[in-house]
C-alpha cells in the first residue's frame, strides 16, 4: 500500500515538473517574440 502511495507521488511530481518546464519554455518563446 505504501509503495503505491509513493509511486503516485513520484508520478505527480514528474508531471508537475514537466508542466513547469513547458510553461517555462512557453514563457521564453513569448519573450523572444517580444524582443
N, C-alpha and C positions, 0 to 999 in steps of 0.2 A: 504493500500500500504506500509506504513512504517513498519507495522508488518511483512509482508512477507520479507522485506529487512532485518529486524533484525533476523528473523528466518534463512534466508540464511547465514548471517554472523555467527550465532551460529553454524550452521552445518559445515561451512567451518572451524571454529575454532576447533571444535571437531575432525574433520577428520585430521586436521593438527597436533593436539595433539596426535592422535592415530599413525600417521606416525612417529612422533618424538619418541614415546615410542617403536615402532617396530624397528626403526633404533638404538635406544639405546640398546635394547635387543640383536640385531644382533651384535653390536659392543662388547658387554660384552661377548657374546659366542665366538667371534673371539679371544678376549683377553684370555679367559680361555683355548682355544685351544693352544695358543702360550706358555702358561706357562708350 
